[in-house]
Each structure stands twice: as structure tokens, then as C-alpha cells.
Amino acid sequence: MKVSDKNVQKDVLNAINSKTGKKVTEKDISKLASGVKPSTLQSEEQLRQLIKQVSGMVNIPVSESTVNDIIQAVKGSNLNTGSLEQLMKMMASKKK
């Protein structure tokens, strides 16, 4: 892992923790990310499940409309499993 990647991860964690008031660790994200496969990002059902898991982890309810927006953004962005931080950041910036 490059230093810049480590800094991005730290920035994302800090943003999530400051927005949610809940301490999310790199271990929490790694555990969640370990279950994400390329097929997860192609399946709307699996994406919905992942969004609910992330929502629960950061204790932020996500409306159905926001879930749909996130799914469309993920499908349109060619997000890969190495970019789970992007999904977390996207969710943290969305309002319910």
C-alpha cells in the first residue's frame, strides 16, 4: 500500500468518524471489504445489502431514495473492490 493510499484511508476514516460521532476503525472497514467481490458491485441486491451494512456500521439511516442514488452512482462509476472507501465517503456525504 502506498503512503498516499494510507493517507486517503485515514482521511476517509476521520471524515466518517467526525460526521457520525461513531468510531469506525480500519479493521471494521477491512472486515466489511473482505466480503466485497466484483460481483457484489454488479448485483443490485448485494449492493443494497452492502449499503445497509455500511449504514449500520456508521449508524446513519439511509433512505430508499439515497440507496437508489448510491446504486446508480456505483454502477455508473465502475467502482471496484479496491475503492470501498469511495462508497463509504459517498454514503457519509449523503443526507437521509
Secondary structure as GFF3:
##gff-version 3
##sequence-region A 1 96
A	DSSP	alpha_helix	3	20	.	.	.	ID=ss1
A	DSSP	alpha_helix	26	34	.	.	.	ID=ss2
A	DSSP	alpha_helix	44	58	.	.	.	ID=ss3
A	DSSP	alpha_helix	64	77	.	.	.	ID=ss4
A	DSSP	three_ten_helix	81	83	.	.	.	ID=ss5
A	DSSP	alpha_helix	84	93	.	.	.	ID=ss6
###
